[in-house]
Amino acid sequence: MTHKEKARENFLNGCNCSQAVFAAFCDVTGMQTEQALRLASSFGGGLGRLREVCGAVSGMAMVAGELWGYSSVQDKQAKKEHYALIQSLASDFRQRHGSIVCREILSGDVSSSGEPTERTPEFYNSRPCLRCVEDAAEILDDMIARKGAL
């Protein structure tokens, strides 16, 4: 199963966008699925349904951080390179969806209450979220193909 397919399956099984992407890459990051789901749980709905940065983009950034992030906080070059990588991933996503901001991508139902939206056939048919999750996984796979996984 590809990461795109896994991210899709995760989302259709009830994961938020961030969880769907981040957990799809556990085979690459080495993280346990349960741990990945907990870590990514806060970023769904554009950070706790605040409709800020798309959860799929956040999940993508978390995978990138695990694979290529810096740990030496004094290493300014590593920080600069990592930020450039994240900006590149975000740019690729923005090209496909016009934005990396959840409320702008949704451009319709932008409720920011804490109540999750019921996952119904109408939900899946009316929202771009599934495509966002799939595209984020695809963008990450393209980057992994170029950079390799550590």
Protein Blocks (a to p, Z undefined) as FASTA:
>chain_A
ZZklmmmmmmmnopafklmmmmmmmmmnopafklmmmmmmmmgghighnopacfklmmmm
mmmmmmmmcfblklmmlmmmmmmmmmmmmmmmmmmnopabfklmnopafcfbfbdcdddf
klmmmpcklmmmmmmmmmmmmmmmmnopZZ
